[in-house]
Amino acid sequence: MRVPSSVVFPVGTHVDCCQEQEVAEKTHDIMARITAMLVERKSNLAHFLDNLEGCEEPKFYVDQWERLKEMESCTLTILNLVAVNCTDHRDIRKLEATILEHVKNEELFPEVIRVLPPIYRQVEAAIVDIAQSEEMADHGMTDLQYLLSKLSQREHLAGLGRELLQDILRYLHRIGLVVWYEEIKQLESTVFLQPTFLITMFKLLVRYHLVQQLESIS
């Protein structure tokens, strides 16, 4: 909701736990809830803006007002929900095909047709090779400078500079090949070459009843 021109693709899982009629009903209910949530968000933003504009000293709230106006201008495109059975490979393939179909839609993503310099592909292939090498730990965490030195050892990437590598990492982060939190100071020098490791960590730490489980420990 804070990203301009966001496209959201809702996915419903655990279809195997529901009857066919249930899936249709739940799909309709989820889409209705999303629509209601967007209407409520728009109403709340308008309410907050009205309150700020009615303040006796509006100059003290300029930053807040500008931030709210920026959020108000952020549009959301909600695609139709797709329900999948995660235990069925056919459903996973169907989901992949649907995602690709949407991603290639130029109306949704005007910048989708973009020619990347060959070095982007070369660095991507080299990073995949490094991530799969025996010397890389299973967690796939590596220092940015160390990664640059490893890439620079390759003959066709000898001239690779830090600035260009950072541009390429931003691209690889966007497509999900690596994870690089450059906006977080404590993590800006760390590149995660195995995003699945982070997913595993989050599954261990962020889960239902976690607080109760922790509180039960003496």
N, C-alpha and C positions, 0 to 999 in steps of 0.2 A: 504493500500500500504506500510505501515511501519511495518507490522507484518509478520514474516517469515512464509512461506507456508500457506498463507491465502486462505480460500475457500469462494467465494462470490456467493450468491444465489439471483439473481435479481428477484423481484416480481413486476409485473405490476398490478395496481388497476384500479378501475372505468371502468371495462369491460362493465358494464351496460350502460355506456354513449357512447359506440361505436358499430358500425356495425361489423359483423363477419370478413369481409374483412379488415376493419380498424385495428382490433386487430392483425391480421396476419402481416399487413404492419408495424404497430408500433413496434411489437415484433422484427421483422427483423431489423428495424431502430435502436432500442435501442441496440441490440446485436452488430450491426455494429459500433455504436458510442463507445461502450465499447472497442471493438477490436482496433479501431483507437486511443482511449485514451491511451491504454497500449503501442501501438507502439510509440506514441508521448512521453510517459513517458520514455521509454527505450532510445529513441533518445536524449531527453533532458539530461538524466543522463550521457550518453556517452559524450555529448557536454561539460557539466560541468567538467567532469573528465579530458577531453583533455585540457580544459582551465587551470585547476589547475596544470596539469603535465607540461604545457608549461610556467608556471610562472618563473620569474627570481629567486625568493626566495621560492622554493617549501617547504622548511622546516617549513615555517610559516603557511602553509595550510594543514599540516598533519592530524589534527583533522577533518577538512572539508572533505578531501579526503577519510579518513577512514569511515566517516559517509555516504558518497555517495556510496562507495563500498558496505557498508552494505545494503543500500537501493537497490542497483543493484542486490544483491543476493536474495532479497525477491521475491519469486515467488507467482503468483496469479493464482488460479484455478477458472475460471468463469464457473458456471453451466448454463444450459439453463434456460432462463426466463420463469416463469410461470405467466400467466395472470389470475386474479381472480376478481370475483364480490363480494365485501365485504358485500353486503346486502343479499347474498345467503349463508345459513349455509352449503350447500353441497360443495360450493367452498372453504369455510374455512376448512372443514374437508379434502378436497382434498389437500389443502396447507399443513395442518398438516401432512398428510400421506406422502407427498413428502419430507418434511423436515426430518421426521423420517427415511425415506428410505435413504436419503443422509447421515444423521448422523451415521447410522449403517454401512455405506460403509467403510470397513477397508482400502481400497486403498486411500480414501480421508482423513480418520482419523485413522492412524495406532494405536493410543492409545485408541481407543474407547472401546476395550474389556479390562476392568480394574476392578478388584474386590476391592470395598471400604470396609474399616473396619466397623463393625456393628454400631460403635458409630457415624459415619457420618449420617447414616439413623436415629438414635435416636435423634441426635441434630436437624436434618432437621425437623422431626415430632414435636419436642418440640418448635422450632421456629415458625412453622406454627400455633401451638396451641396458643403461646403467641401473635402472630400477630392478631389472630382472637378473642382474649379475650376482654372483655368489658373495662378493665383498659387501654388498648392500644389506644392511640389517632388515629383518622382516617388517619393522615399523616404517621403513622407507623415509625416515626423517633425515634431512641433510642440510648442511650450512650452504647458504647462497653462494658465498665466495668459493667454497670447496666444489660446489657443482660447476661453477664457471671454470675453475681450473681443470676439472675432469673433462669438460666439454672441449676446452681449448687444446687439450692434448691430442685431439683428433685432427688429422691433417686438414680436412675440409672446413674445420671450424676454428682454425688457429687464430683468425682475426676477430673472433667473437668478443665484443665488449660487454661490460656490465649493463650499460643502459639498454642495449639491444636485447640482451638476455631477459631483462626485466619486462620489456615490451612483449616478448615471446611468452614469458611466464604468465602475464596477464591474460593473454589469449588462451593458453593451455588451462588456466584456472577457470576461464569462462566455459570452456568446452568440457571441463570435468576430468581432464587427464591428471592434473596435479592440483594441490591445494596450497595457495600462498596468501597468507593474511598480511599483505603489505601495509594495511591501514592500522594494524595493531603493533604498537612499538615493540613490545616484548617478543613478537613473532616475525617481525619484518625480515629477519635474516635467516629464517627457517623455511625450507620448502618441503612439503609432504609429497613424496613421489608415489605413495600408496594411499590414496584417499579412503580405501576400504578399511584401513587401520583406524582412521578417525571414526568411521561409522561404528566399528566394533567398540571403540572406547565410549562413544556417546550412548550406545545401547546399554553398556554396563552402568553408566552414571546417571543417565536420564531415563527413568522408567517409572511406571505406575507404582504408587505406594512406597517410593524410595525414602521419603521422609519418615514414614512409620517404621520402615525396616531399620533405618539408622537409629531412630529413637529407641528401638527395642534392644539395641546393643548396650550392655551395661558398661 
